[in-house]
Amino acid sequence: MKIDWQPLKNLIAAHERFVITSHIRPDADAIGSEIGLACVLRELGKTATIVNVSPTPPNLKFLDPEGDIRQLGSTITAAEVQAFDAHLIVDTSAWPQLSDIGKVFKESGKPRAVIDHHVSSDDLGAIELKDTTREATGSLIYELAGDLGVTVSPSAATALFAAMATDTGWFRFAATSADTYRVAGELIACGARPDAIYRELYEQATLARMRLAGRVLGRITLDCDGRLAYTMVQWSDFEELGAVASDTEDLVNECLRIAGTKAAFIAIEQANRQVKVSFRSRTDVNVAAVAEQFGGGGHKQAAGATFPAPFANALSQALKAMQTALGAG
């Protein structure tokens, strides 16, 4: 499905200064899409500033080597964000996922647009450019660049390739299509280097991350006659091992390596003692619907939600919801 980009093109033509943001705890699709979009706008002579609520994860800092991405409340104020002409949101359509910057946007009254590929959605009061069949928001940014006649720079190509590669599990998930490979090939032609990107994403682990992974794998538990696998990380694990939140990236997918599993989740306790739960499915089990029960959302086969403390209650609620989804509740 080709998006009609004209409403966004009109917004871009009418304004000069744009702030770009994405969801809390940004992943490579969020960061990559932000950087790609910023590069496109700058090629058009516009001012584009990326502002996030959460800091850039250590494993993604290679996408922003100059540290241009700013953090709300740390390197930029709410008043400064509100002073931009328009606000652009990528890789989420949910107010809770925008956290504090969502509140800033609501108060500003400035025009805004959202570019996203997730199923779950709120009314953000924005021009909506959305295709839930796409593998990553990064591929939508690439399509926008083409529609605007902008040549993608090597740095933008690197960011957008990383966005697509990670959201497709390095091109192995069901959302991967022939068109995915076409766009990936064109991004390589624009300067993306898959070998270097893979090395930065997957071959820079710390010893703390490896030890955390071992602990998490050792906790995998099977339920629903082996159709569900789940595991957990408590805040004390991070403190004891010296690991950081981004060290849990992709660990939930390890649960699906077990023969016979159809769905999985990982519960991760945060510093504020809230519990982030990431859900996965490789069947018709709709984990986005599960996550939405708890104020979260995502895709049918990959979604997440944040639960209030205490940890034991959050884990129990997530388990019961997945048991019900699998017909065992």
Secondary structure as UniProt FT lines:
FT   HELIX           6..14
FT   STRAND          17..21
FT   HELIX           28..43
FT   TURN            44..45
FT   STRAND          47..52
FT   HELIX           58..63
FT   TURN            65..66
FT   STRAND          70..72
FT   TURN            73..75
FT   HELIX           78..82
FT   STRAND          86..90
FT   HELIX           95..108
FT   STRAND          112..116
FT   STRAND          127..130
FT   TURN            132..133
FT   HELIX           137..148
FT   HELIX           154..167
FT   TURN            168..172
FT   TURN            174..175
FT   HELIX           178..189
FT   TURN            190..191
FT   HELIX           194..202
FT   HELIX           207..218
FT   STRAND          221..223
FT   HELIX           224..226
FT   STRAND          228..233
FT   HELIX           235..241
FT   HELIX           245..248
FT   TURN            249..250
FT   HELIX           251..254
FT   HELIX           255..257
FT   TURN            259..260
FT   STRAND          263..269
FT   TURN            271..272
FT   STRAND          275..281
FT   HELIX           287..292
FT   TURN            293..295
FT   STRAND          297..298
FT   STRAND          302..307
FT   HELIX           311..325
FT   TURN            326..327
//
